[in-house]
């Protein structure tokens, strides 16, 4: 899979980031919230990202 960085809210490696893939999908990098209380299937996960990341992606015309 080819992954392209679309948007991040900082210049470091370990920051919330949105990536595009050559499959026509998005990958989201963020923190795994330990206290969400949801039932998530074993093959899925949740990540938490700041709303500001989505706002920046929209403002930059990426979504």
N, CA, C and O of each residue as an XYZ file, in Angstrom:
252
protein
N       0.848     -1.171      0.000
C       0.000      0.000      0.000
C       0.893      1.232      0.000
O       1.847      1.317      0.772
N       0.579      2.183     -0.867
C       1.287      3.456     -0.885
C       0.537      4.436      0.006
O      -0.679      4.585     -0.111
N       1.269      5.107      0.900
C       0.680      6.034      1.868
C       1.286      7.416      1.665
O       2.505      7.564      1.582
N       0.417      8.431      1.585
C       0.860      9.812      1.409
C       0.323     10.659      2.553
O      -0.875     10.646      2.836
N       1.214     11.394      3.210
C       0.799     12.285      4.295
C      -0.001     13.446      3.714
O       0.468     14.143      2.814
N      -1.213     13.649      4.233
C      -2.056     14.750      3.779
C      -1.938     15.967      4.681
O      -1.693     17.077      4.209
N      -2.113     15.753      5.982
C      -2.173     16.889      6.906
C      -1.776     16.447      8.302
O      -2.087     15.337      8.734
N      -1.088     17.329      8.992
C      -0.712     17.105     10.384
C      -0.781     18.447     11.082
O      -0.779     19.494     10.434
N      -0.840     18.416     12.404
C      -0.890     19.699     13.112
C       0.418     20.013     13.818
O       0.483     20.922     14.646
N       1.464     19.254     13.488
C       2.801     19.591     13.988
C       3.832     18.978     13.071
O       3.486     18.190     12.190
N       5.082     19.319     13.259
C       6.155     18.843     12.392
C       6.879     17.627     12.951
O       7.836     17.152     12.339
N       6.449     17.113     14.095
C       7.101     15.955     14.693
C       6.525     14.667     14.119
O       5.508     14.698     13.426
N       7.169     13.530     14.404
C       6.693     12.241     13.901
C       5.459     11.749     14.636
O       4.582     11.150     14.012
N       5.360     11.977     15.914
C       4.304     11.396     16.737
C       3.164     12.373     16.976
O       2.862     12.722     18.117
N       2.529     12.816     15.882
C       1.446     13.786     15.979
C       0.216     13.256     15.264
O       0.338     12.416     14.371
N      -0.972     13.730     15.638
C      -2.158     13.364     14.882
C      -1.981     13.743     13.406
O      -1.634     14.880     13.086
N      -2.222     12.790     12.529
C      -1.979     12.972     11.104
C      -3.030     12.209     10.312
O      -3.528     11.175     10.757
N      -3.362     12.726      9.135
C      -4.228     12.019      8.201
C      -3.409     11.705      6.961
O      -2.721     12.570      6.419
N      -3.492     10.458      6.518
C      -2.787      9.977      5.333
C      -3.801      9.483      4.309
O      -4.883      9.023      4.677
N      -3.456      9.575      3.024
C      -4.241      8.978      1.950
C      -3.515      7.731      1.472
O      -2.286      7.670      1.506
N      -4.277      6.737      1.024
C      -3.663      5.530      0.478
C      -3.995      5.414     -1.009
O      -4.892      6.090     -1.512
N      -3.268      4.561     -1.689
C      -3.550      4.316     -3.100
C      -4.766      3.400     -3.274
O      -5.107      3.024     -4.395
N      -5.404      3.049     -2.182
C      -6.638      2.251     -2.221
C      -7.883      3.136     -2.180
O      -9.007      2.636     -2.196
N      -7.676      4.456     -2.129
C      -8.803      5.372     -2.022
C      -9.354      5.472     -0.615
O     -10.524      5.804     -0.422
N      -8.507      5.184      0.378
C      -8.911      5.244      1.779
C      -8.018      6.224      2.525
O      -7.020      6.710      1.992
N      -8.399      6.505      3.781
C      -7.615      7.365      4.653
C      -7.121      6.565      5.845
O      -7.810      5.664      6.325
N      -5.938      6.890      6.317
C      -5.402      6.369      7.568
C      -5.313      7.534      8.536
O      -4.933      8.640      8.151
N      -5.659      7.292      9.783
C      -5.620      8.338     10.793
C      -4.674      7.921     11.903
O      -4.809      6.839     12.476
N      -3.721      8.780     12.201
C      -2.794      8.554     13.306
C      -3.231      9.415     14.479
O      -3.421     10.623     14.339
N      -3.389      8.789     15.627
C      -3.779      9.505     16.827
C      -3.543      8.633     18.041
O      -2.910      7.582     17.939
N      -4.035      9.050     19.164
C      -3.873      8.285     20.402
C      -5.025      7.306     20.569
O      -6.153      7.593     20.167
N      -4.746      6.160     21.157
C      -5.791      5.199     21.473
C      -6.368      5.561     22.835
O      -5.661      5.477     23.839
N      -7.630      5.959     22.893
C      -8.220      6.340     24.174
C      -8.498      5.102     25.029
O      -9.157      4.172     24.564
N      -8.007      5.075     26.268
C      -8.175      3.885     27.101
C      -9.551      3.769     27.743
O      -9.928      2.685     28.189
N     -10.298      4.844     27.801
C     -11.526      4.857     28.594
C     -12.778      5.143     27.770
O     -13.688      5.820     28.249
N     -12.838      4.640     26.542
C     -13.961      4.973     25.669
C     -15.240      4.209     26.005
O     -16.325      4.700     25.695
N     -15.163      3.047     26.618
C     -16.344      2.303     27.025
C     -17.133      1.674     25.888
O     -18.256      1.216     26.101
N     -16.574      1.644     24.691
C     -17.263      1.069     23.540
C     -16.825     -0.371     23.296
O     -15.741     -0.780     23.713
N     -17.666     -1.124     22.628
C     -17.327     -2.504     22.249
C     -16.843     -2.478     20.801
O     -17.641     -2.321     19.876
N     -15.556     -2.630     20.612
C     -14.946     -2.556     19.293
C     -14.472     -3.957     18.897
O     -13.823     -4.626     19.700
N     -14.780     -4.419     17.673
C     -14.304     -5.728     17.246
C     -12.770     -5.807     17.300
O     -12.085     -4.793     17.169
N     -12.254     -6.998     17.490
C     -10.802     -7.193     17.638
C     -10.018     -6.722     16.412
O      -8.853     -6.346     16.539
N     -10.626     -6.734     15.244
C      -9.905     -6.335     14.025
C      -9.986     -4.823     13.763
O      -9.474     -4.350     12.748
N     -10.613     -4.071     14.651
C     -10.716     -2.622     14.517
C     -10.115     -1.938     15.739
O      -9.838     -2.578     16.754
N      -9.921     -0.631     15.625
C      -9.431      0.148     16.757
C     -10.024      1.551     16.685
O     -10.592      1.940     15.665
N      -9.893      2.284     17.741
C     -10.279      3.690     17.778
C      -9.027      4.529     17.937
O      -8.081      4.128     18.615
N      -9.024      5.691     17.312
C      -7.978      6.675     17.576
C      -8.657      8.001     17.853
O      -9.720      8.300     17.310
N      -8.040      8.771     18.687
C      -8.574     10.082     19.046
C      -7.692     11.148     18.418
O      -6.471     11.129     18.577
N      -8.323     12.087     17.696
C      -7.587     13.177     17.069
C      -8.254     14.497     17.436
O      -9.450     14.529     17.723
N      -7.491     15.581     17.429
C      -8.079     16.875     17.730
C      -8.984     17.347     16.581
O      -8.678     17.094     15.416
N     -10.063     18.013     16.889
C     -10.940     18.589     15.882
C     -10.143     19.522     14.974
O     -10.448     19.647     13.788
N      -9.143     20.165     15.519
C      -8.320     21.092     14.738
C      -7.686     20.410     13.522
O      -7.491     21.060     12.495
N      -7.365     19.131     13.612
C      -6.794     18.402     12.474
C      -7.797     18.358     11.320
O      -7.420     18.575     10.168
N      -9.060     18.081     11.613
C     -10.099     18.045     10.579
C     -10.333     19.448     10.024
O     -10.472     19.621      8.813
N     -10.378     20.450     10.902
C     -10.566     21.837     10.441
C      -9.463     22.247      9.479
O      -9.721     22.881      8.456
N      -8.227     21.880      9.815
C      -7.087     22.233      8.959
C      -7.185     21.504      7.619
O      -6.901     22.097      6.578
N      -7.579     20.235      7.628
C      -7.729     19.474      6.388
C      -8.792     20.112      5.485
O      -8.601     20.201      4.273
N      -9.899     20.550      6.068
C     -10.954     21.205      5.292
C     -10.471     22.551      4.758
O     -10.684     22.874      3.590
N      -9.823     23.329      5.614
C      -9.326     24.647      5.198
C      -8.296     24.525      4.071
O      -8.206     25.396      3.205
N      -7.526     23.441      4.092
C      -6.508     23.221      3.054
C      -7.089     22.537      1.822
O      -6.355     22.256      0.875
N      -8.409     22.261      1.815
C      -9.065     21.646      0.674
C      -8.747     20.186      0.472
O      -8.831     19.683     -0.648
N      -8.376     19.484      1.554
C      -7.988     18.084      1.430
C      -9.156     17.127      1.586
O      -9.055     15.972      1.170
N     -10.262     17.572      2.172
C     -11.442     16.727      2.315
C     -12.681     17.506      1.909
O     -13.789     16.972      1.956
